[in-house]
Amino acid sequence: MRLFAVGDLHLGSDVNRRMLATVPPHPDDWLILAGDTGETVAHLTYALDHLVPRFRQVVWVPGNHELWSARDPDAPRGVAKYELLVEVCRRYGVLTPEDPFAIAAFGGRRLRIVPLFLLYDYSFRPPDVPLEAAVAWSRETGVECADEHLLSPAPYPSRIAWCHARVAATLARLEAEPPMPTVLINHFPLHRDLAVLPRIPRFSIWCGTTLTADWHRRFGTEVVVYGHLHIRRTRWLDGVRFEEVSLGYPRQWEGRIGPGDLLREIEPGAAAPEAICFG
């Protein structure tokens, strides 16, 4: 049995939908969906309709786009939107961050599969930029994440508060688990050294939280799976493998990723170059 992953399918794009349709059956394998399947509940159900029948088990974590409300006017906002997405996944038998952590054997090795939902808190910024100036600092270069207008944190007062609540609750769960090899899955990078976007470097403030900086060294972590950056690559930090598994928008991947390359093998783990970068 193998563990595959893909993120940032952005199924509002017809081109990306056609790419999704090329995924062949993997009846003995698991698949991780690492967030940003699209911007609406309909995009998520479209992905699950295509992928759940093709895999033994699907695991999902939300990205920021799935949590947008303004472009999904019939859906609730904030936490209620997230809970709706979890409910949809459960109807398909898909594992979410709200479910007990699963244990499965890949390549003969038993691994704990840990889907996470943690958001970001603007802490991936230079030390001389105060928190209250972080968004303005990014805007100086013409860069602003659409989350500032589309991602409601309700009922939390801010996305920072929601992030910190998620981190605290998740940390308590992880610390209560017995030691064993673990796969951590989060849409956003768990370490700021991974949030490097050469074309839009100040976008990093919307890419994670420093509160998770040591998580890859804890909990028996074998590999960390993430997306969000639209920069596919394999990185190593402190002897731990990090796999960015995004597809991204057609302009970013057409001509570089073919149908047979859509999914990235996480476990047992195909040989991968140090970096595959097309962001």
MOCORPE-V942770 format. One record per run of one state. SS is the DSSP state (@ for helix, = for strand, . for the rest). FROM is the first residue (numbers start at 1). TO is the last residue. Records with the same first field share a line. If there is no record, write none. Layout:
# MOCORPE-V942770
SS->FROM-TO ; FROM-TO
This chain:
# MOCORPE-V942770
.->1-2 ; 8-13 ; 21-25 ; 34-40 ; 61-64 ; 68-77 ; 92-94 ; 96-101 ; 107-108 ; 116-130 ; 140-146 ; 151-158 ; 176-181 ; 186-191 ; 195-200 ; 207-209 ; 213-214 ; 218-220 ; 227-232 ; 238-239 ; 245-245 ; 247-249 ; 254-258 ; 262-263 ; 268-279
=->3-7 ; 26-33 ; 55-60 ; 95-95 ; 102-106 ; 109-115 ; 182-185 ; 221-226 ; 233-237 ; 240-244 ; 246-246 ; 264-267
@->14-20 ; 41-54 ; 65-67 ; 78-91 ; 131-139 ; 147-150 ; 159-175 ; 192-194 ; 201-206 ; 210-212 ; 215-217 ; 250-253 ; 259-261
